[in-house]
């Protein structure tokens, strides 16, 4: 299989919303496409001295490449987005702290009397050969090598009812989910609410801890190879993920316990559909065998992914086997 042509990130191909924009290209289901994305700072943070508040234009953060019109996608369908490969497109990445943003500082809605945290930028060196990301402290010579774990923070489609949502927020349409589970080999399922779905993606991370504690991962531009499939006449209420071994539901809400509830309630419904178990039996199975993964606890809404191993589901194939078919595209690549 030849390498797909790269759709680059430019001023004409990126935006800052889901919905409200015309498509930049058409995707054919089952045909891989390669997409370049900018980092969340749109490339404007280049050194540790480039404070985002000074070099970025707020609220224009978190650019997404797209949207892409998916040929044949109709409202009421589900769009399967399979991430074939993720490659950071830079040898360095950046993270930072913002005043009044992050899990361990006061915010506008979590009002505190103490001063805001200072704005500070950290630069990370990315060694592709060794598959490491080097953390370097700002206040000392301390360094730590962390595993390179590329992921996408933001993938979504146009929201329902012609709504337009900023790319920095998340919801039933996907968006800024910020879960480290959104990595190569994973399939994301999203509800189609507008003709063509209008898929967009961005916010590459070289790695991120659970919760995205300070609100900013190791931000990098990313080369993304993906393929899509349409599951006709199958609706999806919340974003879902599937890997070779697990199926997951993502709850989006505040407070965090409501995100936990939304994720697990959706996964209970999915397990009942896949196995024929009644609701209480599925609830009991998840209570003993389920896992929960925190995506972010810093944005307008929080995200949690509820997961269960697929081998517990008696051979059931979610979404008519879409992940298995899309995963095969990876094996066909040279």
PyMOL commands that set and color helices and strands:
alter all, ss='L'
color gray80, all
select helices_A, chain A and resi 52-55+160-162+256-275+279-289+310-313+318-332
alter helices_A, ss='H'
color red, helices_A
select strands_A, chain A and resi 6-7+14-15+17-18+25-27+33-37+64-70+78-88+92-97+120-127+132-136+143-147+151-156+165-166+170-171+174-176+187-191+199-205+222-231+240-242+246-253+291-296+302-309
alter strands_A, ss='S'
color yellow, strands_A
deselect
rebuild
show_as cartoon
